[in-house]
Amino acid sequence: MLPDCLSAEGERRCRRLLAGATARLRARPAAAAVLVPLCSVRGVPALLYTLRSSRLAGSHKGDVSFPGGKCDPTDQDVVHTALRETHEELGLTVSEEHVWGVLRPVHDRPVTLLPQQKATVVPVLAGVGPLDPQSLRPNPEEVDEVFVLPLAHLLQAQNQGYTHFCRRGHFSYTLPVFLHGPHRVWGLTAIITEFTLQLLAPGAYQPRLASSERPTG
């Protein structure tokens, strides 16, 4: 049964579980941060996603993403990066008091870095309350589309898949994929989605991968 992730009790549980990591990760520098917006659409708990603009530079243009971006030297920490970028991309103002905590960082390997280097991306979970995605005014220079996926959809096994990657003809690693929504959720965004589901619905979501290692790049 899907737990009431939006209840005060559910929020307290998540905040408690994330408290230690949040304090540690907020003090650690990172390349980028994203906001994982937990919202309610007509009473249904959901996650809010963006489709990155196809006009952007880089390898991630046109991909499904959470709102966020590079850490700026003027940002106080990764939480402020995620909140600032969300406002710039979507016009959505989220106050720090609605931030539940920081999830496990993920690592990207942009083409601007050397092969052995990885860029740390920190996901920040926040409850943004009732939301009408159509009321948002995304920045067209950064976002082509905004959409939501109900937690119930993400938790259904038929909507979960995995992609196996090979390097030099040999199996290298496997990443989760979430299917049958408006767009396929894959890559770092799928990894962060998986982390989020493990936190919000530990009894309802069980990753099918044997290893928790998620190399990317």
NUMIMAR-761337 format. One record per residue (C-alpha): residue in three letters; residue number from 1; x, y, z. Coordinates in nm, 2 decimals. Layout:
REM residues N
["ala" NUM [X Y Z]]
...
//
This chain:
REM residues 217
["met" 1 [0.00 0.00 0.00]]
["leu" 2 [0.13 0.35 -0.09]]
["pro" 3 [0.21 0.54 0.23]]
["asp" 4 [0.08 0.89 0.28]]
["cys" 5 [0.40 1.07 0.18]]
["leu" 6 [0.25 1.41 0.21]]
["ser" 7 [0.13 1.36 0.57]]
["ala" 8 [0.30 1.55 0.86]]
["glu" 9 [0.41 1.21 1.00]]
["gly" 10 [0.56 1.11 0.66]]
["glu" 11 [0.75 1.44 0.64]]
["arg" 12 [0.89 1.40 0.99]]
["arg" 13 [1.01 1.05 0.91]]
["cys" 14 [1.19 1.17 0.60]]
["arg" 15 [1.34 1.47 0.77]]
["arg" 16 [1.47 1.25 1.05]]
["leu" 17 [1.62 1.00 0.81]]
["leu" 18 [1.79 1.27 0.61]]
["ala" 19 [1.91 1.49 0.90]]
["gly" 20 [2.26 1.36 0.93]]
["ala" 21 [2.34 1.35 0.56]]
["thr" 22 [2.18 1.69 0.51]]
["ala" 23 [2.41 1.86 0.77]]
["arg" 24 [2.72 1.68 0.62]]
["leu" 25 [2.64 1.75 0.25]]
["arg" 26 [2.54 2.11 0.29]]
["ala" 27 [2.89 2.18 0.41]]
["arg" 28 [3.06 2.00 0.12]]
["pro" 29 [3.12 2.17 -0.21]]
["ala" 30 [2.95 2.02 -0.52]]
["ala" 31 [2.94 2.10 -0.89]]
["ala" 32 [2.56 2.12 -0.91]]
["ala" 33 [2.23 2.07 -0.72]]
["val" 34 [1.88 1.98 -0.83]]
["leu" 35 [1.55 2.01 -0.65]]
["val" 36 [1.33 1.70 -0.62]]
["pro" 37 [0.98 1.86 -0.59]]
["leu" 38 [0.73 1.64 -0.41]]
["cys" 39 [0.39 1.79 -0.49]]
["ser" 40 [0.02 1.71 -0.48]]
["val" 41 [-0.18 1.74 -0.81]]
["arg" 42 [-0.55 1.72 -0.75]]
["gly" 43 [-0.47 1.54 -0.42]]
["val" 44 [-0.24 1.28 -0.58]]
["pro" 45 [0.13 1.27 -0.46]]
["ala" 46 [0.37 1.32 -0.75]]
["leu" 47 [0.71 1.42 -0.85]]
["leu" 48 [0.77 1.73 -1.07]]
["tyr" 49 [1.00 1.69 -1.37]]
["thr" 50 [1.12 1.92 -1.65]]
["leu" 51 [1.22 1.85 -2.01]]
["arg" 52 [1.55 2.04 -2.07]]
["ser" 53 [1.54 2.28 -2.36]]
["ser" 54 [1.67 2.13 -2.69]]
["arg" 55 [1.85 2.47 -2.74]]
["leu" 56 [2.08 2.42 -2.45]]
["ala" 57 [2.45 2.33 -2.50]]
["gly" 58 [2.59 2.00 -2.37]]
["ser" 59 [2.50 1.64 -2.38]]
["his" 60 [2.19 1.66 -2.15]]
["lys" 61 [1.98 1.89 -2.37]]
["gly" 62 [1.64 1.75 -2.44]]
["asp" 63 [1.66 1.51 -2.14]]
["val" 64 [1.42 1.47 -1.86]]
["ser" 65 [1.56 1.64 -1.55]]
["phe" 66 [1.47 1.78 -1.21]]
["pro" 67 [1.50 2.16 -1.19]]
["gly" 68 [1.86 2.27 -1.10]]
["gly" 69 [2.20 2.35 -1.22]]
["lys" 70 [2.55 2.45 -1.15]]
["cys" 71 [2.65 2.59 -0.81]]
["asp" 72 [2.73 2.96 -0.81]]
["pro" 73 [3.00 3.11 -0.60]]
["thr" 74 [2.74 3.34 -0.45]]
["asp" 75 [2.52 3.04 -0.33]]
["gln" 76 [2.54 2.97 0.04]]
["asp" 77 [2.52 2.60 -0.01]]
["val" 78 [2.37 2.33 -0.24]]
["val" 79 [2.02 2.39 -0.09]]
["his" 80 [2.03 2.75 -0.20]]
["thr" 81 [2.16 2.64 -0.54]]
["ala" 82 [1.86 2.41 -0.59]]
["leu" 83 [1.61 2.67 -0.47]]
["arg" 84 [1.76 2.95 -0.69]]
["glu" 85 [1.78 2.74 -1.00]]
["thr" 86 [1.42 2.62 -0.95]]
["his" 87 [1.30 2.98 -0.94]]
["glu" 88 [1.50 3.07 -1.24]]
["glu" 89 [1.38 2.78 -1.45]]
["leu" 90 [1.01 2.75 -1.34]]
["gly" 91 [0.93 3.07 -1.16]]
["leu" 92 [0.85 2.85 -0.86]]
["thr" 93 [0.95 2.99 -0.53]]
["val" 94 [1.02 2.73 -0.26]]
["ser" 95 [1.12 2.85 0.09]]
["glu" 96 [1.40 2.67 0.28]]
["glu" 97 [1.15 2.56 0.55]]
["his" 98 [0.99 2.33 0.29]]
["val" 99 [1.32 2.15 0.22]]
["trp" 100 [1.30 1.80 0.38]]
["gly" 101 [1.67 1.72 0.33]]
["val" 102 [1.95 1.62 0.10]]
["leu" 103 [1.96 1.29 -0.08]]
["arg" 104 [2.26 1.08 -0.17]]
["pro" 105 [2.48 1.26 -0.43]]
["val" 106 [2.52 1.12 -0.78]]
["his" 107 [2.81 1.17 -1.01]]
["asp" 108 [2.82 1.28 -1.37]]
["arg" 109 [3.12 1.30 -1.60]]
["pro" 110 [3.07 1.59 -1.84]]
["val" 111 [3.27 1.61 -2.16]]
["thr" 112 [3.45 1.92 -2.02]]
["leu" 113 [3.61 1.70 -1.75]]
["leu" 114 [3.89 1.45 -1.79]]
["pro" 115 [3.78 1.08 -1.80]]
["gln" 116 [3.89 1.01 -1.44]]
["gln" 117 [3.70 1.32 -1.30]]
["lys" 118 [3.34 1.32 -1.19]]
["ala" 119 [3.11 1.61 -1.11]]
["thr" 120 [2.90 1.57 -0.79]]
["val" 121 [2.53 1.65 -0.83]]
["val" 122 [2.34 1.69 -0.50]]
["pro" 123 [1.96 1.62 -0.50]]
["val" 124 [1.75 1.83 -0.25]]
["leu" 125 [1.41 1.70 -0.16]]
["ala" 126 [1.14 1.95 -0.09]]
["gly" 127 [0.76 1.94 -0.04]]
["val" 128 [0.61 2.21 -0.26]]
["gly" 129 [0.24 2.13 -0.17]]
["pro" 130 [-0.06 2.14 -0.40]]
["leu" 131 [0.04 2.24 -0.75]]
["asp" 132 [-0.11 2.30 -1.09]]
["pro" 133 [0.18 2.23 -1.34]]
["gln" 134 [-0.01 2.44 -1.60]]
["ser" 135 [0.02 2.75 -1.38]]
["leu" 136 [0.40 2.74 -1.40]]
["arg" 137 [0.58 2.97 -1.64]]
["pro" 138 [0.91 2.79 -1.73]]
["asn" 139 [1.20 2.98 -1.88]]
["pro" 140 [1.19 2.87 -2.25]]
["glu" 141 [1.56 2.92 -2.28]]
["glu" 142 [1.61 2.63 -2.02]]
["val" 143 [1.29 2.43 -2.02]]
["asp" 144 [1.08 2.29 -2.30]]
["glu" 145 [0.81 2.13 -2.08]]
["val" 146 [0.70 2.06 -1.73]]
["phe" 147 [0.52 1.74 -1.62]]
["val" 148 [0.44 1.53 -1.32]]
["leu" 149 [0.45 1.16 -1.25]]
["pro" 150 [0.23 1.03 -0.97]]
["leu" 151 [0.42 0.82 -0.71]]
["ala" 152 [0.17 0.54 -0.77]]
["his" 153 [0.28 0.54 -1.14]]
["leu" 154 [0.65 0.53 -1.05]]
["leu" 155 [0.59 0.24 -0.80]]
["gln" 156 [0.42 0.01 -1.05]]
["ala" 157 [0.65 -0.26 -1.17]]
["gln" 158 [0.53 -0.24 -1.53]]
["asn" 159 [0.66 0.12 -1.54]]
["gln" 160 [1.01 0.03 -1.41]]
["gly" 161 [1.29 -0.09 -1.63]]
["tyr" 162 [1.67 -0.10 -1.65]]
["thr" 163 [1.93 -0.03 -1.92]]
["his" 164 [2.25 -0.22 -1.94]]
["phe" 165 [2.56 -0.04 -2.06]]
["cys" 166 [2.87 -0.20 -2.21]]
["arg" 167 [3.22 -0.06 -2.26]]
["arg" 168 [3.46 -0.21 -2.50]]
["gly" 169 [3.23 -0.50 -2.56]]
["his" 170 [3.19 -0.60 -2.20]]
["phe" 171 [2.90 -0.54 -1.95]]
["ser" 172 [2.98 -0.23 -1.74]]
["tyr" 173 [2.69 -0.12 -1.54]]
["thr" 174 [2.31 -0.10 -1.52]]
["leu" 175 [2.09 0.21 -1.46]]
["pro" 176 [1.71 0.23 -1.38]]
["val" 177 [1.46 0.37 -1.62]]
["phe" 178 [1.10 0.48 -1.56]]
["leu" 179 [0.86 0.42 -1.85]]
["his" 180 [0.51 0.50 -1.98]]
["gly" 181 [0.49 0.86 -1.88]]
["pro" 182 [0.50 1.16 -2.12]]
["his" 183 [0.88 1.11 -2.14]]
["arg" 184 [1.12 0.83 -2.05]]
["val" 185 [1.31 0.91 -1.72]]
["trp" 186 [1.66 0.78 -1.73]]
["gly" 187 [2.02 0.86 -1.64]]
["leu" 188 [2.10 1.07 -1.33]]
["thr" 189 [1.73 1.17 -1.30]]
["ala" 190 [1.62 0.80 -1.28]]
["ile" 191 [1.89 0.73 -1.02]]
["ile" 192 [1.76 1.03 -0.81]]
["thr" 193 [1.40 0.91 -0.86]]
["glu" 194 [1.50 0.57 -0.73]]
["phe" 195 [1.67 0.72 -0.42]]
["thr" 196 [1.35 0.92 -0.36]]
["leu" 197 [1.12 0.62 -0.39]]
["gln" 198 [1.34 0.42 -0.15]]
["leu" 199 [1.30 0.70 0.10]]
["leu" 200 [0.93 0.78 0.05]]
["ala" 201 [0.80 0.43 0.01]]
["pro" 202 [1.05 0.17 0.15]]
["gly" 203 [0.79 -0.10 0.17]]
["ala" 204 [0.64 -0.04 -0.17]]
["tyr" 205 [0.96 0.01 -0.38]]
["gln" 206 [1.23 -0.25 -0.40]]
["pro" 207 [1.51 -0.19 -0.65]]
["arg" 208 [1.57 -0.50 -0.85]]
["leu" 209 [1.94 -0.43 -0.91]]
["ala" 210 [2.18 -0.65 -0.71]]
["ser" 211 [2.43 -0.37 -0.67]]
["ser" 212 [2.37 -0.02 -0.54]]
["glu" 213 [2.67 0.11 -0.74]]
["arg" 214 [2.56 0.35 -1.01]]
["pro" 215 [2.86 0.46 -1.22]]
["thr" 216 [2.77 0.71 -1.49]]
["gly" 217 [2.94 0.90 -1.77]]
//
